[in-house]
Amino acid sequence: MTSSTPSATPTHKQGMQATEHAPYPAVPQSDSDGWPTGQAGSRSTGDALAELHDTARRISANVERVLVGKPDVIRLAIVTLLAEGHLLVEDVPGVGKTSLAKALARSIDCTVSRIQFTPDLLPSDVTGVSIFNRQTNDFEFRPGPVFANIVVGDEINRASPKTQSALLECMEEHQVTVDTSTYHLEEPFMVIATQNPIEMEGTYALPEAQRDRFTARVSIGYPDLQAELAMVDEHAGHNPLKSLESVSDAATVRRLIETVRSVHIAPEVRRYAVELAAATRQVPEIRLGASPRATLQLVRAARAQAALSGRDFMVPDDLHSVAVPVLAHRLVLTTEAHAARRSATDVVNAVLHRVPVPQGTSSGANGQNHR
């Protein structure tokens, strides 16, 4: 039941124009995979950004040994990790959902656990249980697999809603309450859950409250011809997960998260993020819009995106890059929207084009104005 082991959306045209004409600092040049070719920011943050960039590159290269030809998906997973969030990997069978989760977990030298969700799984199988100890004549708590830095939840929609709800407090508050006692989870803490949206027999759809706790949702998709050929050449004879070694550790990840928290957000960009989330609540095609929690997750993910791009400040393009994976899975469309074959992704893209990009003077991380 349990075992322990020691795509970013393309930038929209409107956002690109905003970066060109709005008074935001110049964006550092990036290579073909979106990693910065140089460092930006003040001297006080340059070393921290350099460490973040180097560590993220090593983690990305490590995961790509397992998941070939999906750099955007891997980057989004790293963004979610640095944003202190949780990732929902949703796609058809056989495209590497579990492989992505395991590869990211093994790339970091920290505590890792895996939970195979099944219909008979109980909440106590996830969080832990209090057992009576005859020697001490008292109950003692036996932690469950959720007490790990990275928890891989395989086929989360196979478990009952009662078991799924056992993760609600863990994911939001990083703590577990059992028998009126509260136990805090060690940082960093990340849940990487997978689910298959096609085989719905014997599954329980995640409720809105559960989906809202996932920072981002990603669909891996089928690889292109060259990537699949490379996968056959490299993986047909052995499983790359068995030889995968860690390239970072929990202490380093905690430092990188602190670096992301220090990324500066100008008042105009902060307001723009709030306006994007608020706009989803006013679209006629949406029955349930983005929550205030979604706004916070959008800003955190955009901060991580900015740091990975080598900047210590956030620009509207960072929000555009993560808006679809962060917002789309939280929206509930109306029956008319489904009948018109509109998807949540279409609605988010429409909102990005509809809400005006902020113009005006912006302050950088060091408080200086950029024009």
C-alpha positions in Angstrom: 0.0 0.0 0.0 2.8 2.4 0.9 6.5 2.3 0.4 9.3 4.7 1.3 12.4 5.6 -0.6 15.3 7.4 1.1 3.9 23.0 -19.4 4.3 26.3 -19.1 1.8 28.1 -21.3 3.4 30.1 -24.1 3.4 33.8 -23.3 0.5 35.7 -24.7 1.1 38.5 -27.2 -0.5 41.1 -25.0 1.9 40.2 -22.2 4.9 40.4 -24.5 3.9 43.8 -25.6 3.4 44.9 -22.0 7.0 43.9 -21.2 8.3 45.8 -24.2 6.5 49.0 -23.5 5.8 49.1 -19.7 8.5 50.5 -17.5 9.7 47.1 -16.2 13.4 46.2 -16.1 14.7 44.3 -19.1 14.2 40.5 -19.0 17.5 38.5 -19.1 18.0 36.5 -22.2 17.1 32.8 -22.0 18.2 29.6 -23.8 15.9 27.3 -25.8 14.6 25.6 -22.6 13.7 28.9 -20.9 16.7 29.0 -18.5 18.5 32.4 -18.2 21.9 32.8 -19.8 23.0 35.4 -17.3 22.1 36.7 -13.9 20.1 39.7 -13.0 19.3 41.5 -9.8 21.2 43.4 -7.1 24.5 42.2 -5.7 22.8 41.1 -2.5 20.5 38.7 -4.3 22.9 37.7 -7.1 24.5 34.8 -5.3 21.1 33.5 -4.2 19.7 33.6 -7.7 22.9 32.0 -9.0 22.4 29.1 -6.6 18.7 28.8 -7.5 19.5 28.8 -11.2 22.3 26.2 -10.8 20.2 23.9 -8.6 17.1 24.1 -10.8 19.2 23.2 -13.9 20.6 20.1 -12.2 17.2 19.0 -11.0 15.7 19.6 -14.5 18.5 17.7 -16.2 18.1 14.8 -13.7 14.4 14.5 -14.2 14.7 14.8 -18.0 16.8 11.6 -17.9 13.4 9.9 -17.0 10.9 12.2 -18.8 12.4 12.8 -22.2 11.4 15.8 -24.3 9.2 17.6 -21.8 11.2 20.6 -20.5 8.2 22.8 -20.0 6.4 20.2 -17.8 9.6 19.7 -15.7 10.0 23.5 -15.3 6.4 23.8 -14.1 7.1 21.1 -11.5 10.1 22.9 -10.2 8.1 26.2 -10.2 5.5 24.5 -8.0 8.2 23.1 -5.6 9.8 26.6 -5.2 6.3 28.2 -4.8 5.7 25.9 -1.8 2.8 24.3 -3.6 1.4 21.0 -4.7 1.2 19.5 -8.2 -1.6 17.6 -9.9 -0.4 15.5 -12.9 -3.4 14.6 -15.0 -3.2 12.7 -18.2 -3.9 9.4 -20.1 -2.0 6.2 -19.0 1.5 5.6 -20.1 2.8 9.2 -20.7 5.0 9.3 -17.6 2.8 10.8 -14.8 4.2 8.6 -12.0 7.7 8.8 -13.5 7.7 12.6 -13.3 6.6 12.5 -9.7 9.2 9.8 -8.7 12.0 11.5 -10.7 11.5 14.9 -9.0 11.2 13.2 -5.6 14.4 11.2 -6.1 16.3 14.3 -7.4 16.2 15.8 -3.9 17.9 14.1 -1.0 15.1 14.3 1.5 12.4 12.0 2.9 10.1 10.6 0.3 7.0 8.4 0.5 4.6 7.0 -2.0 0.9 6.2 -1.5 -1.0 4.0 -3.9 -4.5 5.2 -3.6 -7.1 2.4 -3.8 -10.9 2.3 -3.0 -10.2 0.5 0.3 -7.5 3.0 1.5 -8.4 4.6 4.9 -7.6 8.1 6.1 -5.5 6.6 8.9 -3.4 4.8 6.2 -2.4 8.3 5.0 -2.1 10.4 8.1 -1.2 7.7 10.7 -2.9 6.2 13.7 -2.7 6.1 17.5 -1.9 2.7 18.8 -2.2 1.6 22.4 1.1 0.6 24.0 0.8 -1.9 26.7 4.2 -1.2 28.1 3.5 2.5 28.7 -0.2 2.0 29.2 -0.9 4.9 26.9 -1.6 5.6 23.2 1.3 6.5 20.9 1.1 8.0 17.5 2.5 6.1 14.5 3.1 8.6 11.6 1.7 7.7 8.2 3.4 8.1 4.8 2.3 11.8 4.7 5.1 12.6 7.1 7.7 13.1 4.4 9.1 16.1 2.5 7.7 14.9 -0.8 4.6 12.7 -1.0 3.8 10.9 -4.2 0.1 10.1 -4.4 -0.5 7.7 -7.3 -4.0 7.6 -8.8 -5.5 9.9 -6.2 -9.0 9.7 -7.7 -9.1 5.9 -6.9 -9.6 6.6 -3.2 -12.9 7.5 -1.6 -13.7 11.2 -0.8 -13.2 10.4 2.9 -9.6 9.3 2.2 -9.0 12.2 -0.2 -10.1 14.6 2.5 -7.3 13.3 4.8 -4.9 15.4 2.6 -6.8 18.7 3.0 -5.3 19.9 6.2 -1.8 18.5 5.3 -1.7 20.4 2.0 -3.0 23.7 3.3 -1.6 24.0 6.8 1.4 21.6 6.6 0.1 19.8 9.7 -1.9 16.7 10.7 -4.5 16.5 13.5 -5.1 13.0 14.9 -7.1 12.5 18.1 -7.1 16.2 19.0 -3.2 16.2 18.7 -1.6 18.3 16.0 1.7 17.2 14.4 3.6 19.6 12.1 5.1 18.4 8.8 8.7 19.1 8.0 9.6 21.7 5.4 9.7 21.6 2.4 6.5 19.7 2.0 5.0 18.9 -1.4 2.3 16.5 -2.6 2.6 15.3 -6.2 -0.6 13.5 -7.1 -1.5 11.7 -10.4 -4.8 10.9 -11.8 -6.2 9.5 -15.1 -9.1 11.6 -16.5 -10.1 8.9 -19.0 -10.7 5.7 -17.0 -13.5 6.9 -14.8 -14.8 3.5 -13.7 -14.2 3.0 -10.0 -12.9 6.5 -9.5 -14.0 9.5 -7.4 -13.6 12.9 -9.0 -11.6 15.3 -6.8 -14.0 17.9 -5.1 -13.5 21.6 -5.7 -12.0 22.1 -2.3 -9.3 19.4 -3.0 -8.5 20.8 -6.5 -8.2 24.3 -5.0 -5.3 23.1 -2.8 -3.2 22.0 -5.8 -1.1 25.0 -6.9 -0.9 23.8 -10.5 -2.2 21.1 -12.8 -0.1 19.8 -15.7 -0.9 17.4 -18.5 2.2 15.8 -19.9 0.9 14.8 -23.4 2.4 12.4 -25.9 6.1 13.0 -26.8 7.1 14.0 -30.3 8.7 11.5 -32.7 12.3 12.3 -31.8 11.7 12.3 -28.1 10.0 8.9 -28.3 12.8 7.5 -30.4 15.3 8.7 -27.8 13.2 7.2 -25.0 13.2 3.8 -26.8 16.9 3.9 -27.3 17.8 4.9 -23.8 15.0 3.2 -21.7 14.3 0.0 -23.5 17.1 -1.9 -21.8 16.8 -0.5 -18.2 14.7 1.7 -16.0 16.4 5.1 -15.5 14.6 5.6 -12.2 16.7 2.9 -10.6 20.0 4.7 -11.3 18.7 8.2 -10.6 20.7 9.9 -7.8 19.8 13.1 -5.9 21.3 16.3 -7.0 20.0 18.5 -4.2 18.8 18.3 -0.6 16.1 19.6 1.7 18.3 22.3 3.2 19.1 23.7 -0.3 15.5 23.7 -1.3 14.6 25.6 1.8 17.2 28.3 0.9 15.8 28.5 -2.7 12.3 28.9 -1.3 13.5 31.9 0.8 15.1 33.3 -2.4 11.7 33.1 -4.1 9.9 34.7 -1.2 12.3 37.8 -1.6 11.3 38.4 -5.2 9.9 41.9 -5.5 6.4 42.6 -6.7 5.5 46.1 -7.7 2.1 47.4 -6.6 0.9 47.5 -10.2 1.8 43.9 -10.8 0.2 42.9 -7.5 -3.0 44.6 -8.4 -2.9 43.0 -11.9 -2.7 39.5 -10.3 -5.8 40.3 -8.2 -7.6 41.6 -11.2 -6.9 38.5 -13.2 -8.4 36.3 -10.4 -11.4 38.6 -9.9 -12.1 38.6 -13.6 -12.7 34.8 -13.6 -15.6 35.4 -11.1 -17.4 37.7 -13.6 -17.2 35.6 -16.8 -20.7 34.3 -17.7 -19.2 30.9 -18.8 -17.9 30.2 -15.3 -20.1 28.9 -12.5 -17.3 29.0 -9.9 -14.3 31.4 -10.4 -10.9 31.5 -8.8 -10.7 31.7 -5.0 -8.6 34.1 -3.0 -6.3 31.1 -2.4 -5.9 30.9 -6.1 -4.7 34.5 -6.2 -2.1 33.7 -3.6 -0.9 30.6 -5.5 -0.8 32.6 -8.7 1.5 35.2 -7.2 3.7 32.6 -5.5 4.1 30.6 -8.8 4.8 33.8 -10.7 7.5 34.7 -8.1 9.1 31.3 -8.7 8.9 31.8 -12.4 10.6 35.1 -12.1 13.4 33.7 -10.0 14.0 30.8 -12.4 14.3 33.4 -15.2 17.1 35.1 -13.3 15.2 38.1 -12.0 14.6 39.4 -8.5 11.4 41.2 -9.6 8.2 40.1 -11.1 6.6 41.2 -14.4 3.2 40.6 -16.0 4.7 37.9 -18.3 5.4 35.8 -15.2 1.7 35.8 -14.3 0.9 35.0 -17.9 3.3 32.0 -18.0 1.7 30.3 -15.0 -2.0 31.5 -15.2 -3.3 28.5 -17.1 -1.8 25.7 -15.0 -2.6 27.6 -11.8 -6.2 28.8 -12.5 -7.8 26.5 -15.1 -8.3 23.4 -12.9 -10.0 25.5 -10.2 -12.8 26.8 -12.5 -16.2 25.2 -12.8 -17.8 25.9 -16.2 -21.5 26.3 -16.9 -23.5 23.7 -18.8 -23.7 26.2 -21.7 -19.9 26.5 -21.8 -19.5 22.7 -22.0 -22.1 22.5 -24.7 -20.2 25.1 -26.7 -17.0 23.0 -26.2 -15.3 25.7 -24.3 -12.6 24.6 -21.9 -11.3 26.2 -18.7 -8.0 26.9 -20.6 -9.9 28.8 -23.3 -11.6 30.9 -20.6 -8.3 31.7 -18.8 -6.7 32.7 -22.1 -9.7 35.0 -22.8 -9.3 36.6 -19.4 -5.6 37.2 -20.0 -6.4 39.1 -23.2 -9.3 41.0 -21.6 -7.8 42.4 -18.5 -5.6 45.4 -19.2 -1.9 44.9 -18.5 -0.6 47.5 -16.0 1.2 50.6 -17.3 3.1 53.2 -15.4 6.2 53.5 -13.2 7.3 50.3 -11.4 9.8 49.9 -8.6 12.5 47.2 -8.7 13.7 45.1 -5.8 16.0 47.8 -4.5 13.3 50.4 -4.6 14.6 52.3 -7.6 12.2 53.3 -10.4 12.6 51.7 -13.8 11.3 53.5 -16.9 
